Amino acid sequence: MGEYSTVRVVVRNKSGTKEERNATSSDSEEEKLAELVFGVSSKKRKSFEDGKNSSVVHVVTKKNKQLELPSLGFTIDVEGTSCLLGDDDGVGDHLNCEESSLPEGFRSAGGRKPVWTESERYATTTSKLRQEFEAVHGNPSWAELDGSESESTDAELLNEPGGFLDESRPARLPKGILDIKKHSELGESRGPALASLGFHPAATIAMTATRNGRLSLYRVDEEPQLIQSVFLDRFSLRSAAFVSDGSAIVAVSNSANLMYSYDLLSGKFSHFNSIQKVRNKRGSLRSFRASPDGRWIVLLGSHGYIHVVANPTYEYVTSFCVSSDVVDVGFAPSGQLLVLGSENTGYVYDVAARRCVHTFLDIGAYGWSTLAVSCGNVATGSRNGVVNVYPLAECLNQTTVTPTKSLGNLTTTVSSLHFNSPYGDLLVAASNEETAALRLVQLPSLQVFSNFPTRSSTLGTITCLGTSPNSGYIGFGNSKGFAKLYRLGYYNSY
């Protein structure tokens, strides 16, 4: 804001006599206007006298600015303590403007006193409202403050920035009770089972893929809306997911060893002949994983083979082979590829260098069935329903690993494991051998949420699951051909 000053303006005309500045206005109108502009009542305001005395006016204006009073016929230019009074004929009268002659309460040199302050206004208003309330209702007990409490003013509240959302929202996902609400259903009931459920990395779009080759896209931000549905004829789909920052969907079939890419912008499918080299390895395709940087797509084959394809060209790069059947694979956030073997041995590959850099063993594990990797943990499911959680650092560096905790809440083979991204504070485990065989686990406490699922959840037999990029939504696809979508209240965005 600009700097303001208060000046004392002494006005004389050239002849030393009173000058009529507004001949067309009546005295009463001039008096009201002057009172409005200068803030001086008619009793205190002195009229101009003929050359004997001066009219004293207190003007509050901006330094080095011009105060125009067109109704009175003159203009005041203020420059420090020098003022110039001009009229319509262009002749200016020099004025004596002495700030030091003002009353002390109106001086601008560091000491202007306001008529009232915010605290005084607040106290006056609060006191008046309290008196009016007590006159009608008396003094209720709930309004009395004990010694440990005190009234806080607006200024005290505003002097403490932030904290309004953080105090009500814990820093970590709370354990015990999960804030989850049903949102919508995606897909048609009584259809083929869902093989995959995915969320677009940027747009609020969910993708479902059925085992008979139908890909469907839905908008999920408000009411679910089907955007597009395409069908791959005679394609026994095993796995599908968004790749290349969401610009394409890759689908893999295990029957004919085919891999298709669906370009979302052009709406065209592409089939890649480079997959012929995968066929020569005698390995049928079961699933695939994309690297965090989007550079690689790793295809799970049979007989211990893992095939690497470049993204987005889909050119064949290389194949790895382990000493046992491959159960599942997953990428660490740093880019290493973790591979689970059927003999409870884990392998760590540097895909860029095309070599195995580490192996680890869990002696107590029983029949690994699936794998999930987060920013700090590795989770493995087993054929007896047990889920083991390990520190990621141990799997990358130690030869023998011990689980931080083993979760035995499921009793059948764990078919799906998933960490929410990017936080890694929610682990989802499910089995496709029983109805509603699902558990949600909070990390780092590794405690199972007690309020979900319930008997009324009607999830069906879960065949796939996933969470949105910022964990605002979680979905469960089932064997009846549709997915149930839920909103996680702790997370603010999609």
C-alpha positions as CSV (number, residue, x, y, z in Angstrom):
1,M,0.0,0.0,0.0
2,G,1.1,3.6,-0.6
3,E,2.3,6.0,2.0
4,Y,-0.2,8.5,3.4
5,S,0.4,11.8,5.1
6,T,-1.8,14.4,6.7
7,V,-1.2,18.1,5.7
8,R,-2.5,21.4,7.0
9,V,-3.7,23.5,4.0
10,V,-3.9,27.3,4.5
11,V,-5.8,28.8,1.6
12,R,-5.6,32.5,0.5
13,N,-6.5,34.0,-2.8
14,K,-4.2,36.4,-4.7
15,S,-6.1,39.6,-3.6
16,G,-6.2,38.6,0.0
17,T,-10.0,38.4,-0.1
18,K,-12.4,35.5,-0.1
19,E,-12.7,33.8,-3.5
20,E,-16.0,32.2,-4.5
21,R,-15.1,28.7,-5.7
22,N,-18.6,27.3,-6.4
23,A,-21.0,30.1,-7.4
24,T,-23.6,27.7,-8.7
25,S,-24.0,25.7,-5.5
26,S,-26.0,26.9,-2.6
27,D,-24.3,27.4,0.8
28,S,-26.1,24.4,2.3
29,E,-25.0,22.1,-0.6
30,E,-21.4,23.4,-0.4
31,E,-21.5,22.9,3.4
32,K,-22.7,19.3,3.1
33,L,-20.2,18.5,0.4
34,A,-17.3,20.0,2.3
35,E,-18.4,18.1,5.4
36,L,-18.5,14.8,3.3
37,V,-15.0,15.4,1.8
38,F,-13.1,16.9,4.7
39,G,-14.8,15.1,7.6
40,V,-15.5,18.3,9.4
41,S,-18.9,19.1,10.9
42,S,-20.7,22.4,10.1
43,K,-20.2,23.7,13.6
44,K,-16.4,23.2,13.6
45,R,-15.9,24.4,10.0
46,K,-15.0,28.1,9.6
47,S,-15.9,30.0,6.5
48,F,-13.5,32.0,4.5
49,E,-13.0,35.6,5.7
50,D,-12.0,38.6,3.5
51,G,-8.2,38.7,3.7
52,K,-8.1,38.8,7.5
53,N,-8.1,35.2,8.5
54,S,-7.4,31.9,6.8
55,S,-9.6,28.9,6.4
56,V,-7.9,25.8,8.0
57,V,-8.7,22.4,6.4
58,H,-7.2,19.0,7.4
59,V,-6.8,16.8,4.3
60,V,-5.6,13.2,4.4
61,T,-4.2,12.2,1.0
62,K,-1.4,10.2,-0.6
63,K,2.1,11.7,-0.9
64,N,3.0,13.1,-4.3
65,K,-0.6,12.5,-5.5
66,Q,-3.3,14.8,-6.6
67,L,-6.6,15.4,-4.7
68,E,-9.3,16.6,-7.1
69,L,-12.3,18.4,-5.7
70,P,-14.2,19.3,-8.9
71,S,-17.5,20.2,-7.2
72,L,-15.6,23.0,-5.3
73,G,-13.7,24.1,-8.3
74,F,-10.1,23.5,-7.3
75,T,-7.4,20.8,-7.2
76,I,-4.7,20.1,-4.6
77,D,-1.3,18.7,-5.5
78,V,0.7,17.5,-2.5
79,E,4.5,17.1,-2.7
80,G,5.9,16.7,0.8
81,T,5.0,20.0,2.5
82,S,4.6,22.0,-0.7
83,C,1.1,22.3,-2.1
84,L,-0.4,24.0,-5.2
85,L,-4.0,25.1,-5.4
86,G,-5.2,25.4,-9.0
87,D,-8.5,26.4,-10.5
88,D,-10.2,26.3,-13.9
89,D,-8.3,29.3,-15.3
90,G,-5.0,27.5,-14.9
91,V,-3.6,29.9,-12.3
92,G,-2.2,28.2,-9.2
93,D,-1.9,29.5,-5.7
94,H,1.1,28.4,-3.6
95,L,0.1,27.1,-0.2
96,N,1.8,26.7,3.1
97,C,1.5,23.0,4.1
98,E,3.1,22.4,7.4
99,E,2.6,18.8,8.7
100,S,4.3,19.6,12.0
101,S,1.4,22.0,12.8
102,L,-1.2,19.2,12.8
103,P,-2.6,17.8,16.0
104,E,-0.4,14.9,17.3
105,G,-3.1,12.3,16.6
106,F,-3.1,13.1,12.9
107,R,0.7,13.2,12.2
108,S,2.0,10.7,9.7
109,A,5.6,10.4,11.0
110,G,5.2,6.8,12.4
111,G,2.4,7.6,14.7
112,R,-1.0,7.8,13.1
113,K,-3.6,6.6,15.6
114,P,-6.5,4.7,14.1
115,V,-10.0,5.4,15.3
116,W,-10.3,1.8,16.4
117,T,-8.4,-1.5,16.1
118,E,-9.5,-5.0,15.1
119,S,-9.1,-6.3,18.7
120,E,-11.2,-3.4,20.1
121,R,-13.9,-4.0,17.5
122,Y,-13.9,-7.8,18.2
123,A,-14.1,-7.2,21.9
124,T,-17.0,-4.7,21.6
125,T,-18.9,-6.9,19.2
126,T,-18.4,-10.1,21.3
127,S,-19.4,-8.3,24.5
128,K,-22.6,-7.0,22.9
129,L,-23.6,-10.4,21.5
130,R,-22.9,-12.1,24.8
131,Q,-25.1,-9.6,26.6
132,E,-28.0,-10.1,24.1
133,F,-27.7,-13.9,24.4
134,E,-27.6,-13.9,28.2
135,A,-30.6,-11.6,28.4
136,V,-32.7,-14.2,26.6
137,H,-31.1,-17.6,27.5
138,G,-29.1,-16.9,30.6
139,N,-25.5,-18.3,31.0
140,P,-25.6,-22.0,30.0
141,S,-23.1,-24.4,31.5
142,W,-21.6,-25.4,28.2
143,A,-20.5,-21.9,27.5
144,E,-18.4,-21.7,30.7
145,L,-14.6,-22.1,30.3
146,D,-12.5,-24.0,32.8
147,G,-9.0,-23.1,33.7
148,S,-7.4,-25.1,31.0
149,E,-9.3,-23.4,28.2
150,S,-9.2,-19.9,26.8
151,E,-11.0,-18.0,24.1
152,S,-9.0,-17.6,20.9
153,T,-9.3,-14.5,18.8
154,D,-9.3,-14.3,15.1
155,A,-5.8,-12.9,15.1
156,E,-4.5,-15.9,17.2
157,L,-6.2,-18.3,14.7
158,L,-4.7,-16.6,11.7
159,N,-1.3,-16.4,13.2
160,E,-1.1,-20.2,13.1
161,P,-0.8,-21.0,9.4
162,G,-1.7,-24.5,8.1
163,G,-2.8,-27.5,10.1
164,F,-6.5,-27.2,9.3
165,L,-6.4,-30.4,7.1
166,D,-3.4,-32.1,8.6
167,E,-4.8,-32.2,12.1
168,S,-7.9,-34.1,11.0
169,R,-6.0,-36.3,8.5
170,P,-3.4,-38.6,10.0
171,A,0.0,-38.8,8.4
172,R,-0.4,-42.5,7.7
173,L,-3.4,-44.6,6.7
174,P,-5.1,-45.4,10.1
175,K,-5.3,-49.0,11.2
176,G,-8.3,-50.8,12.6
177,I,-11.2,-49.3,10.7
178,L,-10.9,-48.5,6.9
179,D,-12.8,-45.6,5.5
180,I,-14.3,-47.3,2.4
181,K,-17.6,-46.7,0.6
182,K,-19.2,-48.4,-2.4
183,H,-19.0,-46.3,-5.5
184,S,-20.2,-48.1,-8.5
185,E,-20.1,-51.3,-10.7
186,L,-18.2,-51.6,-13.9
187,G,-19.2,-54.1,-16.6
188,E,-22.1,-56.4,-17.3
189,S,-23.2,-59.2,-15.0
190,R,-23.5,-62.7,-16.2
191,G,-20.6,-62.2,-18.6
192,P,-17.2,-63.9,-18.9
193,A,-14.9,-63.6,-15.9
194,L,-12.7,-60.6,-15.7
195,A,-9.0,-61.3,-16.3
196,S,-7.7,-57.8,-15.5
197,L,-8.7,-54.5,-13.9
198,G,-6.6,-51.4,-14.4
199,F,-6.7,-47.6,-13.9
200,H,-5.3,-45.0,-16.3
201,P,-2.2,-43.3,-14.8
202,A,-3.5,-39.8,-15.5
203,A,-7.2,-39.7,-16.5
204,T,-10.0,-40.9,-14.3
205,I,-10.6,-43.9,-16.5
206,A,-10.8,-47.6,-15.5
207,M,-10.2,-50.6,-17.8
208,T,-11.7,-54.0,-17.5
209,A,-10.7,-57.0,-19.7
210,T,-12.7,-60.2,-19.9
211,R,-11.2,-63.6,-20.7
212,N,-13.0,-63.8,-24.0
213,G,-11.1,-60.7,-25.3
214,R,-13.4,-57.7,-24.5
215,L,-11.7,-54.5,-23.4
216,S,-13.9,-51.8,-21.9
217,L,-13.1,-48.2,-20.7
218,Y,-15.1,-46.4,-18.1
219,R,-15.1,-42.9,-16.7
220,V,-15.1,-43.2,-12.9
221,D,-14.8,-39.7,-11.4
222,E,-18.6,-39.4,-10.8
223,E,-21.3,-41.7,-12.2
224,P,-19.7,-44.6,-14.1
225,Q,-19.9,-44.1,-17.9
226,L,-18.9,-46.5,-20.6
227,I,-16.5,-44.7,-23.0
228,Q,-15.6,-47.5,-25.4
229,S,-15.7,-51.3,-25.7
230,V,-13.7,-53.3,-28.2
231,F,-13.5,-57.0,-28.9
232,L,-10.7,-59.3,-29.9
233,D,-12.1,-62.2,-31.8
234,R,-10.9,-65.6,-30.9
235,F,-8.5,-64.2,-28.4
236,S,-8.3,-66.0,-25.0
237,L,-7.1,-63.0,-23.0
238,R,-4.9,-63.7,-20.0
239,S,-3.7,-60.3,-18.9
240,A,-4.1,-56.6,-20.0
241,A,-2.8,-53.3,-18.7
242,F,-2.1,-49.7,-19.5
243,V,1.4,-49.0,-20.8
244,S,3.3,-46.1,-22.3
245,D,1.9,-43.5,-19.9
246,G,-1.6,-44.6,-20.6
247,S,-1.5,-44.1,-24.4
248,A,-1.9,-47.8,-25.1
249,I,-3.2,-51.1,-23.7
250,V,-1.3,-54.3,-24.1
251,A,-3.2,-57.6,-24.0
252,V,-1.6,-61.1,-23.9
253,S,-3.2,-64.4,-24.8
254,N,-1.9,-67.7,-23.5
255,S,-3.5,-70.0,-26.0
256,A,-1.9,-68.7,-29.2
257,N,1.0,-66.9,-27.7
258,L,-0.3,-63.6,-29.1
259,M,0.4,-60.1,-27.9
260,Y,-1.7,-57.1,-29.1
261,S,-1.4,-53.4,-28.5
262,Y,-4.4,-51.2,-28.6
263,D,-3.6,-47.5,-29.3
264,L,-6.1,-45.3,-27.5
265,L,-5.5,-42.3,-29.7
266,S,-5.9,-44.0,-33.1
267,G,-8.2,-46.8,-31.9
268,K,-6.2,-49.4,-33.8
269,F,-4.9,-52.8,-32.8
270,S,-1.3,-53.9,-33.6
271,H,0.1,-57.5,-33.6
272,F,3.8,-57.9,-33.2
273,N,5.7,-60.5,-35.2
274,S,8.6,-60.3,-32.8
275,I,6.6,-62.6,-30.5
276,Q,7.7,-65.5,-32.9
277,K,11.0,-65.5,-31.1
278,V,9.1,-66.1,-27.8
279,R,7.4,-69.1,-29.4
280,N,10.7,-70.6,-30.3
281,K,11.5,-70.7,-26.6
282,R,8.7,-73.3,-26.1
283,G,7.1,-71.0,-23.6
284,S,3.4,-70.1,-23.5
285,L,2.6,-66.7,-22.2
286,R,0.8,-66.3,-18.9
287,S,1.0,-62.7,-17.9
288,F,3.3,-59.6,-18.1
289,R,4.6,-56.7,-16.1
290,A,5.8,-53.3,-17.3
291,S,8.8,-51.6,-15.7
292,P,8.3,-48.4,-13.6
293,D,10.1,-46.3,-16.2
294,G,8.1,-47.7,-19.0
295,R,11.1,-49.0,-20.8
296,W,10.5,-52.8,-20.6
297,I,7.7,-55.3,-20.8
298,V,8.4,-58.6,-19.2
299,L,6.4,-61.6,-20.3
300,L,6.0,-64.7,-18.1
301,G,6.6,-67.9,-20.0
302,S,6.8,-71.5,-19.0
303,H,9.7,-73.9,-18.3
304,G,11.5,-71.1,-16.3
305,Y,11.5,-68.6,-19.2
306,I,11.1,-64.8,-18.9
307,H,10.9,-62.8,-22.1
308,V,11.8,-59.1,-22.3
309,V,10.3,-56.8,-24.9
310,A,11.1,-53.2,-25.5
311,N,8.4,-50.5,-25.0
312,P,6.9,-48.9,-27.0
313,T,8.4,-50.6,-30.1
314,Y,7.6,-54.1,-28.8
315,E,10.8,-55.5,-30.2
316,Y,12.1,-58.7,-28.7
317,V,15.2,-58.0,-26.5
318,T,16.2,-61.1,-24.6
319,S,15.0,-64.0,-22.5
320,F,16.1,-65.2,-19.0
321,C,15.8,-68.7,-17.7
322,V,15.8,-69.8,-14.1
323,S,16.3,-73.3,-12.7
324,S,12.6,-73.8,-11.8
325,D,9.2,-72.7,-13.0
326,V,8.5,-69.0,-12.8
327,V,5.7,-68.2,-10.3
328,D,5.5,-64.4,-10.7
329,V,7.6,-61.3,-11.3
330,G,7.6,-57.8,-10.1
331,F,9.6,-54.6,-10.5
332,A,11.2,-52.7,-7.6
333,P,10.8,-48.9,-7.7
334,S,14.6,-48.7,-8.5
335,G,14.1,-50.8,-11.6
336,Q,15.4,-54.3,-10.5
337,L,13.3,-57.2,-11.6
338,L,12.3,-59.7,-8.9
339,V,11.5,-63.2,-10.0
340,L,9.9,-65.9,-7.8
341,G,10.8,-69.5,-8.5
342,S,8.7,-72.5,-7.6
343,E,11.4,-73.8,-5.3
344,N,11.2,-70.8,-2.8
345,T,14.1,-69.1,-4.5
346,G,14.0,-65.5,-5.5
347,Y,16.1,-63.9,-8.3
348,V,17.0,-60.3,-8.9
349,Y,17.8,-59.2,-12.5
350,D,19.3,-56.1,-13.9
351,V,17.3,-56.0,-17.1
352,A,19.5,-53.3,-18.8
353,A,22.6,-55.3,-18.1
354,R,20.8,-58.6,-19.0
355,R,22.1,-60.6,-16.0
356,C,21.1,-61.9,-12.6
357,V,22.7,-59.9,-9.9
358,H,21.4,-61.6,-6.7
359,T,19.4,-64.5,-5.4
360,F,17.6,-65.0,-2.0
361,L,16.0,-67.9,-0.3
362,D,13.2,-68.2,2.3
363,I,13.5,-71.6,4.0
364,G,10.2,-71.4,5.7
365,A,8.1,-70.5,2.7
366,Y,5.6,-73.0,1.3
367,G,4.6,-73.0,-2.3
368,W,4.8,-69.4,-3.6
369,S,1.9,-68.4,-5.8
370,T,2.1,-64.7,-6.4
371,L,4.2,-61.6,-5.8
372,A,3.8,-57.8,-5.1
373,V,6.5,-55.2,-4.6
374,S,6.2,-51.7,-3.1
375,C,8.7,-48.9,-2.2
376,G,9.7,-50.7,1.0
377,N,8.3,-54.2,1.1
378,V,7.9,-57.4,-0.8
379,A,4.8,-59.6,-0.3
380,T,4.5,-63.2,-1.4
381,G,1.3,-65.4,-1.4
382,S,1.3,-69.1,-1.1
383,R,-0.8,-72.1,-1.9
384,N,-1.9,-72.5,1.7
385,G,-3.3,-68.9,1.9
386,V,-0.4,-67.5,3.9
387,V,0.9,-64.0,2.9
388,N,4.5,-63.2,3.9
389,V,5.8,-59.7,4.0
390,Y,9.6,-59.0,3.7
391,P,11.7,-55.8,3.8
392,L,12.6,-55.0,0.2
393,A,16.2,-54.2,1.3
394,E,16.7,-57.7,2.6
395,C,15.5,-59.3,-0.7
396,L,17.8,-57.2,-2.7
397,N,20.9,-57.7,-0.5
398,Q,20.6,-60.8,1.7
399,T,20.8,-64.4,0.6
400,T,18.4,-65.7,3.3
401,V,15.3,-63.7,4.1
402,T,12.9,-63.9,7.0
403,P,9.4,-62.4,6.8
404,T,8.5,-59.4,9.0
405,K,5.1,-61.0,9.5
406,S,3.1,-63.9,8.1
407,L,-0.6,-63.4,7.6
408,G,-2.8,-66.4,7.7
409,N,-6.2,-64.9,7.2
410,L,-6.9,-66.6,3.9
411,T,-7.2,-70.4,3.8
412,T,-6.9,-71.1,0.0
413,T,-4.3,-70.2,-2.6
414,V,-3.5,-66.5,-2.8
415,S,-4.1,-65.6,-6.5
416,S,-3.8,-61.8,-6.3
417,L,-1.5,-59.5,-4.3
418,H,-1.3,-55.7,-4.7
419,F,0.3,-52.7,-2.9
420,N,-1.3,-49.3,-3.4
421,S,0.9,-46.9,-5.3
422,P,2.8,-44.7,-4.6
423,Y,2.4,-44.9,-0.8
424,G,2.6,-48.7,-0.2
425,D,0.6,-48.4,3.1
426,L,-2.2,-50.7,1.9
427,L,-1.8,-54.4,0.9
428,V,-4.6,-56.2,-0.8
429,A,-4.7,-60.1,-0.9
430,A,-7.3,-62.2,-2.5
431,S,-8.0,-65.8,-3.5
432,N,-10.1,-66.9,-6.5
433,E,-11.0,-70.3,-5.0
434,E,-13.6,-69.0,-2.5
435,T,-16.3,-66.3,-2.6
436,A,-15.3,-62.9,-1.0
437,A,-11.8,-64.3,-0.1
438,L,-10.3,-60.9,0.4
439,R,-8.2,-59.1,3.1
440,L,-6.9,-55.6,3.3
441,V,-3.8,-55.0,5.4
442,Q,-2.5,-51.7,6.8
443,L,1.3,-51.0,6.8
444,P,3.6,-50.7,8.6
445,S,1.5,-52.3,11.4
446,L,0.6,-55.3,9.2
447,Q,-2.8,-55.4,10.8
448,V,-5.9,-56.6,8.9
449,F,-8.8,-54.1,8.6
450,S,-11.7,-55.5,10.6
451,N,-14.6,-53.8,8.8
452,F,-14.1,-54.9,5.2
453,P,-15.2,-57.0,3.6
454,T,-18.6,-57.7,5.2
455,R,-21.3,-60.2,4.5
456,S,-23.2,-57.6,2.6
457,S,-20.3,-56.7,0.3
458,T,-21.3,-59.4,-2.3
459,L,-17.9,-59.3,-4.0
460,G,-18.3,-62.7,-5.6
461,T,-15.2,-64.7,-6.5
462,I,-12.4,-62.2,-7.0
463,T,-10.3,-62.8,-10.1
464,C,-8.4,-59.4,-10.3
465,L,-8.0,-56.2,-8.4
466,G,-6.3,-52.8,-8.4
467,T,-6.1,-49.3,-7.1
468,S,-6.0,-45.9,-8.8
469,P,-2.8,-44.0,-9.1
470,N,-3.3,-42.0,-5.9
471,S,-5.3,-44.7,-4.2
472,G,-8.6,-42.8,-4.2
473,Y,-10.4,-45.8,-5.7
474,I,-10.0,-49.6,-5.3
475,G,-11.7,-52.1,-7.5
476,F,-12.4,-55.9,-7.4
477,G,-13.2,-57.8,-10.6
478,N,-15.0,-61.1,-10.2
479,S,-15.9,-64.3,-12.1
480,K,-19.3,-62.9,-13.1
481,G,-17.9,-60.4,-15.5
482,F,-18.1,-57.1,-13.6
483,A,-16.0,-55.1,-11.1
484,K,-17.1,-53.4,-7.9
485,L,-15.5,-50.0,-7.4
486,Y,-15.0,-48.5,-3.9
487,R,-13.9,-45.0,-2.7
488,L,-11.2,-44.9,-0.1
489,G,-11.9,-41.8,2.0
490,Y,-8.4,-41.4,3.5
491,Y,-7.0,-40.6,0.1
492,N,-8.0,-37.2,-1.4
493,S,-7.6,-37.7,-5.1
494,Y,-8.0,-40.3,-7.9
